[in-house]
Amino acid sequence: MKIIFLGPQGSGKGTQAKFLAKKFNIPVICPGVIYRQEIAKKTKLGKIVAEYLNKGKLAPNNLTNEIIKKRLKKIDCKKGFILDGYPRNLIQAQFLDKITKIDLVIEIVLLDKKCLLNRFIGRQNCICGAVYHLKFNPSKKNGICDKCGKKLFIREDENPEAIKKRLQIYYQETKPLLKRYQNMEILIKIDGSLSIKEVKKAIFNKIIF
Ligand SMILES: [Zn+2]
C-alpha cells in the first residue's frame, strides 16, 4: 500500500498515519522529521535546510523531492509506505508520480478552523517524530517521549500567528492536489473532527476489507 495523508497540521493526520503504518507494517515518511533529524545531527543537508527554516521558509521543492526519492528506495519501503507532509504542492506531486505509483490518498478534513487552532495549543514533539498533545494524546511521563525516552519540545513555528499563516498556505497549495487525486479516483475524505479513535475507525473501515 502506497498512501498519502493530506490534511492541515493539527488535523491529527500524523497520528492516524502512524496507526495505519503499524497495521500494514510500513514506514511513515515525513520530510519534516527527516529534516529535523538531519539538523540535529548537523549533517551537510541539515545545515542547508536549517538556513531555510530559520528564515521561516520551507525547504525548496527540489531538495525535498530528492530526499523523498532517496528515502523511498530504502528496503523498508518495498511493501509500501505512508507519506505525511509530502507532497505539499503540485510540483512535488508531479515529481512523485514520476518515481512511484500511489494507491490511495486520505484527506483528513477539518472544517472548523478555530478547533484546528485549539489543537495546536498543547502540542509536544519529539526528535524521533512522535507527537503528543497535553490534552488529546499525552505521553505517559510528562515531557518525556514514550517511544525513545527523549525530552519533548514545542516547535518554534507552532504559535497562533505562524499557524494561521501556514494553514492559509496549506489550503491554497493543497487545492490543486486534491483535484488531481480526485480525478485519479484515489482520494478518500475522512471527517477529522471526531475523536482520534473514531477517526481511526473511519479510516480502517474505508480501506481494510
Ligand atoms: Zn521520541
Residues whose N, C-alpha, C, O or C-beta is under 5 A from the ligand:
A	BS01	ZN	C126 C128 A130 C145 K147 C148 G149 K150
